[in-house]
């Protein structure tokens, strides 16, 4: 590929990214300027498979390796905005997948811990995040429903799979004033995005609307 071709490809992605910000985020209610800045800086085309790069900024989930998916941009932005991050937090992400969500979070928080149950995906994400310079992200391979107790407590926990109920380990690993953003409901349908906030030992729950996620699998999730 010539330098001219590289510049042309870069321009295409930059224009697609700006269109995503304008049409898929701002027009759908994403208002946090820090979230916009992070979504603008992270190259989503680096986190999809080569044959899907042309679709990187479409507002849809895309397939990645191991029969998994990368979440649509709006969903990533929505969950990041719901977490109400100011930049000094330690965040736990459940479901690293491609590493895209962790990359966005790395620009919004002081430290990101992300866990993935599929070793191949975890290793791919670890290598990619390091190559792209997201050095405040720590990748683990384990049952995501157990959290990462050795790194707790967390100021925010973002769960990128649908749970049947709120896993107790997440509550146990949450800081006072911390938020858990998690879809809860049926295995594939009828899920509601919830925000739980820990205040003086009590969890306040908010309904943030309907979403659809793959099931959260593990000891405190759905069986597989």
Residue pairs with C-beta under 8 A, 6 or more apart in sequence:
1 9
13 43
13 45
13 56
13 57
16 56
16 57
17 39
17 40
17 43
17 44
17 57
18 40
19 57
20 39
20 57
20 59
20 73
21 36
21 39
21 40
23 59
24 59
24 73
24 74
25 35
25 36
25 39
25 73
25 74
25 77
26 36
28 74
30 36
30 74
30 77
30 78
30 81
31 81
32 80
32 81
34 85
34 86
34 87
34 108
35 77
35 80
35 81
35 104
35 108
37 107
38 80
38 104
38 105
38 107
38 108
39 73
39 76
39 77
39 104
41 107
42 100
42 103
42 104
42 107
43 132
44 56
44 57
44 70
44 73
44 100
45 53
45 56
45 57
46 128
46 132
47 56
47 64
47 70
47 98
47 99
47 100
47 103
47 128
48 55
48 56
48 62
48 64
48 70
48 98
49 62
49 63
49 64
49 65
52 62
52 63
55 62
56 62
57 73
59 72
59 73
59 74
60 72
61 69
61 70
61 71
61 72
61 75
62 69
62 70
63 69
64 70
64 97
64 98
64 121
65 120
65 121
65 124
66 118
66 120
66 121
68 97
68 98
68 118
68 121
68 214
69 97
69 214
70 97
70 98
70 100
71 97
71 100
71 101
71 160
75 211
76 100
76 101
76 104
77 104
78 193
78 208
79 101
79 158
79 160
79 181
79 193
80 104
80 105
80 108
80 158
82 179
82 181
82 193
82 195
82 208
83 91
83 108
83 156
83 158
83 179
83 181
84 156
84 179
85 91
85 105
85 108
85 109
85 156
87 108
87 109
87 110
88 109
88 110
89 109
89 110
89 111
89 154
89 155
89 156
90 109
90 110
90 111
90 112
90 113
90 151
90 153
90 154
90 155
90 175
91 105
91 108
91 109
91 111
91 112
91 113
91 154
91 155
91 156
91 157
91 158
92 112
92 113
92 114
92 115
92 147
92 148
92 151
92 152
92 154
92 156
92 157
92 158
92 170
92 173
93 101
93 102
93 105
93 112
93 113
93 114
93 115
93 157
93 158
93 160
94 114
94 115
94 144
94 145
94 147
94 157
94 158
94 159
94 160
94 161
94 170
94 216
95 101
95 114
95 115
95 116
95 144
95 159
95 160
95 161
95 216
96 102
96 114
96 115
96 116
96 121
96 122
96 125
96 139
97 116
97 121
97 125
97 160
98 121
98 124
98 125
98 128
99 114
99 124
99 125
99 126
99 128
99 129
99 134
99 137
99 139
101 114
101 158
101 160
102 112
102 114
102 125
102 129
102 134
102 137
102 139
103 129
103 132
103 134
103 137
105 112
105 114
105 137
105 158
106 112
106 129
106 134
106 136
106 137
109 136
109 155
109 156
110 136
111 136
111 138
112 134
112 136
112 137
112 138
113 137
113 138
113 140
113 148
113 151
113 154
114 125
114 137
114 138
114 139
114 140
115 139
115 140
115 141
115 142
115 144
115 147
115 148
116 122
116 125
116 139
116 140
116 141
116 144
117 141
117 142
117 143
117 144
117 217
117 218
118 141
119 141
122 139
122 140
122 141
123 141
125 139
126 139
129 137
129 139
138 151
140 148
142 148
143 218
143 219
144 159
144 161
144 216
144 217
144 218
144 221
145 163
145 167
145 169
145 216
145 217
145 218
145 219
145 220
145 221
146 169
146 218
146 219
146 220
147 157
147 167
147 169
147 170
147 172
147 173
148 173
149 169
149 172
149 173
152 172
152 173
152 174
153 173
153 174
153 175
153 178
154 173
154 174
154 175
154 178
155 175
155 177
155 178
155 179
156 178
156 179
156 180
156 181
157 170
157 173
157 174
157 178
157 179
157 180
157 181
157 182
158 181
158 182
159 170
159 180
159 181
159 182
159 183
159 216
160 213
161 183
161 213
161 214
161 215
161 216
161 217
161 221
162 183
162 184
162 185
162 186
162 187
162 188
162 191
162 211
162 212
162 213
162 214
162 215
162 216
163 182
163 183
163 184
163 216
163 220
163 221
163 222
164 184
164 185
164 186
164 187
164 216
164 221
164 222
165 184
166 180
166 182
166 184
166 194
166 196
166 203
167 216
167 220
167 221
168 220
169 220
170 180
170 182
171 180
171 196
171 198
171 203
174 180
174 198
175 198
176 198
176 199
176 200
177 197
177 198
177 199
178 197
178 198
179 195
179 196
179 197
179 198
180 194
180 195
180 196
180 197
181 193
181 194
181 195
181 208
182 193
182 194
182 196
183 191
183 192
183 193
183 194
183 211
183 212
183 213
184 191
184 192
184 194
185 191
185 192
187 215
187 222
188 212
188 214
188 215
189 212
190 210
191 210
191 211
191 212
191 213
192 207
192 208
192 209
192 210
192 211
193 207
193 208
193 209
193 210
193 211
194 205
194 206
194 207
194 208
195 205
195 206
195 208
196 203
196 204
196 205
196 206
197 203
197 204
197 206
215 221
215 222
216 222
217 223
217 224
